[in-house]
Every structure is written in structure tokens, then in C-alpha cells.
Amino acid sequence: MDDFDNRQLDGKYKFIRELGSGGFGRVVLAADAVIQKRYVAIKVLKDQDSERQNNLIDEMTYLASLQNPSIVTFYHHFKDENRLHLVMEYCSKGSLRKKIKVGKGLDPNLVFQWGIHLADVLEFVHNKNIVHHDIKPDNVLFTDDEHLKIGDFGVANKNIGTLSYMAPELFTEDNVSIHDRRVDIYALGITLLELMCGNNPLFNLSPNELLLRKLKGDFIPSELPRWVQEILLKATHSTPELRFQTMMEFREAMASKTVPLIIDSKRMEAHKLAIASEKLIAKKKWIKAEKLITDALERYPDSVPANIIAGKLQMKLKQIEKAKPFFDHALRLNPRVNIQKELGWINLDMGKYSTAISLLNDHLHREPLDVEAQNLLLQCFYATDRYELGAVLSRHNLSNADCFFNNHVLCRIMSGEKPEDILDKKYIKSNDNEFIQYNLDVINEDPKSWDTDNGISLKSKLLFQDFRFGKQKKQSKVNKVSIEIPKRGKRNYSQTIITIGRNPSNMVTFSDNSVSRRHCVIVNYPNDVWIYDLDSTLGTFINGERVQGKMFLLGVCELTMGRCQLRVSSEAGILV
């Protein structure tokens, strides 16, 4: 393998000399025995894992298909002794590393000319959802006619990179997205700095010293022109959000020789509207909140806060399909944005409990006092029958919100304990929690609405209490819901939980067998009214749409259960 002199590689490449080596393997120069005067660079990789090799080949093939003249061309690949060989374009004038004269920096104007070209190339690949992860002088090459090209896409170690050029967040965090283009912006900034200084101020440091210096950001020499310092300081800022956010921003700063003053009136106005919308969401003013956030996104669609708040609003209304695109767009704009709780919530509602638990645990690692996230995690445990774990989690949160009392009781009942043994405990408050009272009524009812032998579980008739219904402060305002049934007239209800079904214990009863014994319930809070289907036989439908679990009620609604229909509205005629 190491002796290339006595044989031809792939039957047609004659070894000439070694060009370099590193952690990935080695690069050799070879002459094409078929096409005269054609030279290629062959990368011989150490990694023999077939899956990683195939992934690399796929990435290199995709890059080649882009046909960008400023990316080193990938011709083809072959294997020799199970080692992957990548046949690449040979750039005869070497790399930017050869341009560096130790102790003697290059003219900033020349360096930024190169920087503008490299930023254009990287903007192109970033728009294809590719991040290089190892930009440095060694990976920027010159062709015979001095044309600049970027190489080593896909070959660089995407988890480590080259320490001196790595963005500091890659040292300190384990949740940096592999698609966060700002790591390339940082590396390009260090590369250009090295060319201007004639040395890299981050070389020859211990790992701790290196990280501290990166975080401190004091390595830009004061001898450089002030405009150069300002551009490099922004490109290499230790906080990703304070860096240039795109290569195009970096390019424009180099071209104009100034860091643009960011006064974007539309972005600022969108942010103000998003904050106002968030306050309205907290007050459950859903329609006004939606109007403001829609206005914000019309003014500035790429506002990260506005997209996040728009997603949160849809989550509050359980419009999962509408919420997800807002969060996805926020992540594309800023891959480090902290929306683990919201993504966990989405996966919980989609039934992807393992993913939901992982995301919620990540969020709680950073925000351990987020009680709403604690209850979402508890709901994951309850949904996956991990009742003992749920009981422990809820027990620790009994002083934080009323919902944990009900959910603690549920977990222990589903573990097989008797209600009287649980409620005998001094720390369980049941008298003022309507959810506990409802669940006890279900357990003790006669005739029972649940029948395990016939596939109707007790759990399907019980109510897990959401955090939004379980804050410590008692609801002072009573909300009235009117239910109108054909030939029976209209009646108003002010109870927190309005039960509907065939059993006589329900508040709204039907004798028709197409209605289940406990068919559905309406959870009635001011500006926050929901209908829950209780795993009914024929389903619950609102305005023709089947209720999956629960649904937010907005406006005057037509409710259908089997052969029975009724109309539901609030006292104001709209449930908002």
C-alpha cells in the first residue's frame, strides 16, 4: 500500500510524489497513463468504514454535480486494499499556506480580494445546505492560472476540524447544528487574519489556552487598519449571533471596507410586533395575537423571534402542522436557536415520544425551572405507561403548579394504587382541582364507561391536566359555554369540565347508541376552551373535522357525535 513506485494505481495512475498527509490519510500526485500530460491528486483515506466511505462518495458526487469552477473537481473514486481513493483535480500552484511568509503579513486589500472570492464560493455551497467545517489556508488551492479553489469538502473531520480555525461553540457545546454556516465564517476570518499577520495567533496553545483566547477574542492586532480590525472582529466573534450571519454579509463588508451599521426598520418593527404578540398570547388574546404576528412576518419574514412566536401561538392552539414550518424556518435562519421545548412538544403530539423526551431533557438541562416543560415530560412518561417515573417527577413539582396534583394521582392510579390510599396523603389537594374530581368520578361511576375486556381502557376516559389549566392562581373569571341541541333548546354551562355522553352521570346526555357512554368533554377556561374526544367509538367531529385527542374551539362550532349534532359557543358567541 505504501509503496506506489512499483505499480499503477487503479491500473492507470503512476505515482510521482507525496503532496501531503494528515489525520484523514495522505495525498499523492499521480500522472494519468491514459491521458498524456494530465496530472491528478489522489487522496488515500485511512477510514475503512464502508458506510462512512459511501456517505463521503455520495457527498463528493453531489458536489461534482454542482460544477462550480471554484471547487476542486472530483473525478471519480476507486478502492485499493479496502482503502478509498478519491481522484481529484491537481492544483499545481499549491495552497494559500505557501503564500504565508512567516512574520510578514500580506496586504489586507489583496487578502480581502481572495476573501471576497472565497465568500462567494461558500455562499454558493451554504445555499445548497453544505457546510465545509475545515476552512484553512491548506484547503484553499491555486490552479496553473492562479484561480482560487476550495478543496477537501467532505474529507475534513466534521466533528473536530482543525482546532485553531474552529469556532469556539464547537469546543463548548454538543448541540451545534452541522448545518450552522457560521462556523465557516469564523474559520474564514481566522484564515484571512493569518494571511495578513504572517502567522496564526492561535497556534501552539494548549486546548484550555486556545479556548480562552477564542472566547476573549483579543487576537486581532491593533497594527492592522481599523476597518480591517472591525471586519475581522465581527467575523471571529465568539458569539455566533454577533458574527456575520451569512457569507454574503461578510463579503459585502470586505467589498465596502466597513461593517455595515445594522439599522433595519422592518426587522425592528417586526421584533416589536412579535413581543406585543407574545404578551397577548400570555393573556390568551388569540385573535389579536395572531393578527400582530401575521403583520410582523409580512414586514420581515426572516425575523427569528417572529417565527418562533408564530410557532408558539400555533402550538398553544394545537395546530401542529401550522407550527412546524415556523420553527423549521427559524432553525434555518439560526440553527442554534433554543426551541428544544417546542420541538419536543411537537414530537409529543405526533406520538414520537422518544424524540420528545430527548428534546425536553435537552431543554431542561439548560432551563431546569421550566415547569411547563416538566409537565410535558411528565405527559411523555404517562403516555408511554412509565407511571412510576411520572409519579416521581410530579411529586417533586407539587408546589409549582396545580396540574401536578392531578397528574400525580393519575400516575399512581395507573400504577395500581387505590384512590383512597393516594388521597389520604396530606400533600394531595383534591377538593379544588376539577380534573381530580372528574377522574375520580370516572373511576367510581356505575355503570362504567370503560371496559378493559372489550378494549375500552380506563386510561382512555381519564384526563391528563395540561400546564395551561394548572397554574397556581385560581381562575377568578367564570366562562359560560352554551350548548344548543335540536328540539331540546339551548343551555349555558359554567363548569370547568363539561361532560357529554350516554351515561346519566354526564352533564349533557344522549340516549342514542351511536354516542359512547363517556363520549367527550369540554374543558372550559376563559378564552381557552377545548374539546377532548375520550376514545369514542364513532369519533367526535368539530365542523366536520375529526378531533384527534383534543381540539381548540374557536367561534361557534358544530359538534357531531354519531347520529347526534349540537352547537357549541361561548356567551359572547366566540370562544376566544
N, C-alpha and C positions, 0 to 999 in steps of 0.2 A: 504494500500500500504506500509506504513512504518513499519508495524508490521509483520515481517516474521516468528515469533516464532510459530504461531498457525496454519500454513498451509504449504503445499509443493508448491514450485514454479514449474510451468509447470507440475504439478502432479507428479514430481519425484525428485525434488531437495529440500533438507532440509537445511534451513538457519542455519549457525553456528555462524558467526560473521561478522561484517563490517570490510573491509580491508582498505577503504579509501573513500574520497569524493572530489568533485571539481566542477568546473563550468559546466561540462558535466553531472554530476549526482553522482552516488555512485557505489562502487564496494563491493560485498559481497562474502564471502566464503561459499560454499554450498557443502553438501555431496550428492552423487548420490545414490538414494534409490534403483535403479535397479542394478547398478554395485557396488559391495561392495569395500570399501577402495579406491573409486575413488572420488577425490575432484575437484571442478571446481571453477573458478572465474566468477561471473556473473556481468556484467556491466549494470546498470539500468540507462538509459538516460533520461534526462529531456525533451529534444526536442521531441515534439509530432507532428511535421510537417511530414505528410505522404510521401511527395516527398523526403525530405531530409533523412528520415528513409530508404526509398527504395534505394536511392543512396548509403547510407552507407552499407546496406546489400550487394549490388552488389560489392562494393569495398572489403568488408571483404571476400566475397565468392571468388573473384578473387585472393586475397592474399592467401587464404587457398589452392587454386588450385596450387599455386607455390610450395607448400610443401617444403619450406625452413626450415631446422631444427633450424635455429637461429631467427625465427619469431614466436612469441607466437601464438599457434594454435587456430584458430577459429572453434568451433564445429558446432554450429547452433544458431538460434535465435528464440525467441517467443515474443508475446506481452501480457501484463497484464495491464488491465485498460488503454489501449492505449499507454502504455509506452513500448518502445523497450528494450528487454533484450538480451544481447549478451553473449552467453555461451562460455567461453574461457578456455584455459589451465591454471591451477593453478601452479604458480612457487613458491614453498614453501620457498625458501631461501631469498625471498624479493628482493628489488631493490638495485641499486647502492647507493641510498640515505642512506641506512643503513651502507654502507661501509665508509661513510664520518665521520671522527672524528673531531669535531669542534676544530679548532685551530691546528690540527695536520695532515699535509698532508701525502698522501701515496707515496711510492716510484715511481718516474717517470717511471722506467722500467716496473713495474707492471701495472701502469696506461696505458702505451702505448701498452702493450700486449693486454689489453682489447680494447684499441682504434683501434688496427690493426684488431681485430675480428669484431668490430662494423663497421669499414670502409668497410670490405669485404661484410657484410650484406647489408649495404646501397648502395654500388656499384651495388650489385645484383638488388635491387629494383629500383634504379635510371635507370638502363638499361631497366627496364620494364615500364619506364615513370611514376614512382610513387615517390613522394617526401613526407617525413614524416611530416615536418613542426613543430614538437614539440619534438625534441630530448632533453632529460634532464635526470638526474640520476633517477628520479621517473619512467621513462618509459623504463628503462633497467633492466631486471629481471634475477634472478638466479634460475635454477631448483634444484632438490634434489642433483644431481651430480655436481653442481656448473657450469653448462653450461649456457653461457650468451645468453639471448634472448631479442629482441626488441619488445615492445608491444605498444598498443594504436595507431596503424595505423588506420587512418580514423576517430578516435574518437576525436582527437585533433581539436581545432578550427583553421581551415586553414587560417582564415583571421587575427587572432590575435596571437595565440600561447602563450607561456609564456614569458613575457616581458624581463626578464634577459637573456634569451637564444636566443632571436630574433635578426636576422641580422639588422643592422641599416637602410638598404634601405627599410625595411618593415615599418619603422616609417615615412620615409620622402617621399616615392613615392607611387603613386597609379597604376603604370604600371608594377610592378614586376610580372613576369610570375609565375603562380602557379607551373610550371614545372622547375623553376630555382633551381637546386640541390645545389647551393652554399649556400642557407640558411641552409641546413642540415650540411654542412661543418662548417659553423660558429657555429651552436648550439653544434656540437660535440666538437669543440675546447673549448668552454666555459665549457662544461661538464667535459672534461679531466682536464682543469685548476682547476675547483672546487675540483676535487678529489685530485689533487696534493697540493692544498693550505689548504684544510680542511675547506674552506669557499668560498662563491661566492662573489667576489669583486663588483658585480653589484647588490647585494641585498640592500634593504632598501634605495633606492634612489628615488627622485621624478622623474616623467616622463622626465622633462627637464634635470635634472642632469644625468639621465640614458642615454639619447640620446647623450648628450655632451661627456660623458665618452666613450661611444661606438665609437663616431666619432674621439675622440682624441686617443683612443687605447693605453692608458698608464697604463693599469691594470695588465700587466704581471709582476710579482715580479722579481726583479733583483737577488734575492737569488736562484732562480732556475738555474740549469745548463744552460750554454749559448746555447747549442744545443737545449735544451727544449724550451728556450725562443724564439729562431728563428722559430721553428716549430709552436708554438702556436701563435706567432705574425702574421705569414702568414695565418694560419687557421682562425684567427679572424680579419683580416684586414677589415677596414671599407669600402674599395672599392672592390666590388665583383671581378673585373677583376684582382686584385692583390692578391686575395686569391688563394689557391689551386683550380684548376678548376674542378677537379674530385676527388671522394673519393680514386681512385687508386693512384693519385698523393700524397694525404695526407697519405695513407697507406705506400707508398714507403719511404716517408720522415721519418715516425715513425720507420720503419724497419731498415733503414740505419742510423738513428740518425743524419740526416743532411738534410737541404733544398737543393735540387739539384740545381746547377748552370745551369740556362737555356741558353744554347748556342746551338741552333738548327739551323744548317747551312741551311737546306732545308726550314725551316719556314722563316728564314731571307731572303733567296733568293726569295722565293715566294712573300714576302711582297714588296721587291724592284721591282719585275716584275709587281706586282699589281699597285704600284704607277706610274710606267712608262706607264702602260696601261691606267690608268686614265688620264694622260696628253695627250695621243694620242686621247682618246675619246673627250677631250675638243677641240682638233684640227680637229675632225671629220675624223680621220685616222682609219676607222673602221676595215679594214682587218688587219693592223699591230697591232691594239689594241687587236683584238680577238686572234691573234697568241700569243701575250705576255701573256694574261690572261689564255689561254689554257695551256701554258708552266708552268705558276705559279701553276695551280691546279694539273698538273701532278707531280710536285715536292712535293707539300704539299696540298693534297685535303682538309684538315681541317683548312686551313688558312681562318679566318673570313674575313679579308679585301679582299682577292682574290675572295671569294664567293660573297661578296657584290658588288664588281666592275664588276664581271662577270654578275651578275643580272642587274646592271645598264646599262651595254652595251646592253644587250638584250632588256631592256626597251627602250633605245634610238632607237633601230631598230624595236620596236613594236612587238617583239617576246615574247608575254606574257607567253605562255606555256613553253618557254625555260627559262624565267627569274625566274619564281616562284620557281622551285626546288633549285636554288642557294640561294634565300632568305630564304627558308624553312630550308636549311642546316645551314645557318649562324645563324638562330634563335635557332636551336638545339644545336649548339656549344656555343652560348652565347645568352640566352633568353632576355637579356637586351639591345641588340644591337639596335641602333637607325635607324630603316629603316621604320618608320611610313609613310614617304612621298612615298617611293617606293611601299609599300603595298597599300597605298591609290591610287596611280597611277594604280596599277594592278586592284583594285576593280572598279575604274572609267572605265577602258577599258572593264571590264567584265559586266558593266551596273549595278553594285551593289553600287548605288550612296549614300545610307545612310551610309554604312560602309566606303566608300571612304571619305565622308565628316567628319566622326568621326575621322578617322586616320589622315587626313590632318589637322584638327583642333588641334589634339594632337601634331603633328609636329610643327605647327605654334605657339603653346603655348611656345615651347622651342626655336624655331628659327623664331621669328616674322618678320625678314627681308628677309626671303627666298622668293624671288619674283617668282621663278618658281612654288613653292608650292601655292602661292597666285593665280597664273593663273590656276593651276589645280583645286583649289577650285572654282574659277570662272567658269570653264568649267562644274563642277558638277551642279552649280546653273543654268547655261544656258541649260544643258541637261534636267534638271527637271522643266523647264519653270518658274524658280524663277528669273524673269528678273529684277525686282526692286532691289532685293538683289544683283544681279550681277552688276547692274549699279552702286550701291554704292561702292562695292568692287573695281571695275575697275576705278571709278572716283578717288579713293584715291591712285591709283598706276600709274596714267598717266605719272608722271615724272620718273618712274622706268624703263619702257620698252615700246617699240613701240607697242607691241601686245595689250596692254590695250586700245589704241585708237580704234582699230578695234572692239575689244570685247565689249567696252563700247557702241559704235554705234549699234552693233548687239542687245545688251540687250534693248536699248531704242527703236529701231525699232520694235522688237518683243513685246514690251510693247504697241505698237500702235502709237508711235510718228512718225511724218513725217521727212524724212531725212534732208530736208532743214532747219527745226527748230533745229535739232541737230547740223548740220554742221555750223550753224550760230554762234555757241559758239566759243569764241576766243581760248579756251583751246583744241579744237579738231583740230588735224592736219590730213588732208586727202590727200593732194597733193602728198606726198612722201610715202604713205602707199598703196602698191599694193593690199592688202587684202580689204581695204575700197573701193578702186576703183572697184575691182571685184564685191563686194557685191552691190554697187550702180548700176553697170551695170545690175546685175540680177534683182534688184527691178524695174529698169526703162525699161527693154527690151521689145521689141514688134516684133514678138509675144512672149508671156510669156512662159517660160519653166515650170512654176508651175501653178497648177490649183486646188485650195482648194476644189472646188465642186467635182472634180474627184479623190480626195485623194492624190494629189501631193502638198505637203506643200511648202511654201516659204522657211521655215527653212531648208528643205532637200537640197536646192540648194545653201545655203549660206555657207561661210567658217569661222569657228572659228579659230583664229590665235594662234598656239602653241607658247610657250615662245621661243623655239629654232629658230623660224622665226621672233622674235620680239625684239631682243636686240637693245640697243640704237644705236650702231655703224652701220653705213650704209655699206652694203656689197660692197667692192671695186672690188672684182673679179667677172667677168661675167662667168657663166657656160653655156655651149652650150649643148643642147639636140637635137639629130637627131631623126626624126620620118620618117620611111620608109613605104610607103603604096603600096601594089602590084598594078602595072600598072600606078601608079602615081609618083613613084620615091621617092627620099629622100630629106628632107628639114631640115635645122637647125633652132633651136629656142633658143633665149637667154632671153626671158621674164621670170619673176619670177613666173607667173601663166599662164600656157598654157591650154587653154580651148578646150575641144573636145566634139562634139555633132552634132545634126541635125540642130540647129538654125544657120542661116547665120552669126550671130554675133560671133560665135566661131572661134578660130584661125585654128582649124583643123575640117573640116566639112564633113559630110556624108549625102547623100540623102536617104539612106536605112532606112525604118521604124523600123527596129529592133534596131536602135540606138535612144536613148532618145534625146530630144531637147537639154538639158544640161546633157550629159552622165557622164563625169568625167573631172577632171582637174589634171594636173601635177604641183606640187609645186617644183620649180627648184632653189635650192641654191647650192653653191659649196660644193661638197662632201655630199650633203644632199638632195636627190631627192625622192619625194614621189608621189604616185598616190592616189587620192581620188575618190571613187565612190559617185556620187550625187544621191543616192537612185534611180538608173536607173531601168527601167522596167525589163530588162533581165540580168542585172548584168555586172560587169567588171571583167575580168579574166586575171591574170598575170601568164604565163607559166602553164595554166590550173587550177590555184588556184583562187578561187573567192575572190575578195577584200571585206573585211568586214570593212567598214568605210574608212580606209586608209592603205597603204602598202608601206614599204620602197623598193625602186627599187635598185637592186644590179646586175650589169652586163648588158649584152644585153638581153632584155626581149621581149617575145611575148605577145602582148596585144590583147585580143579578146573582142569585143562588139557585141552581137547579131551575125549577119552573117558576120561582118566585122573584119578583122585582120590587124594588123600593128606591126612593130618592133620599139622598143624604145632603144636608147643607148646615152651615152654622147659622146663628141667629142673624148675622149680617148678610147671609146669603153667599158667603165665600169663606173658605177655610184657610185664611192667611193671617 
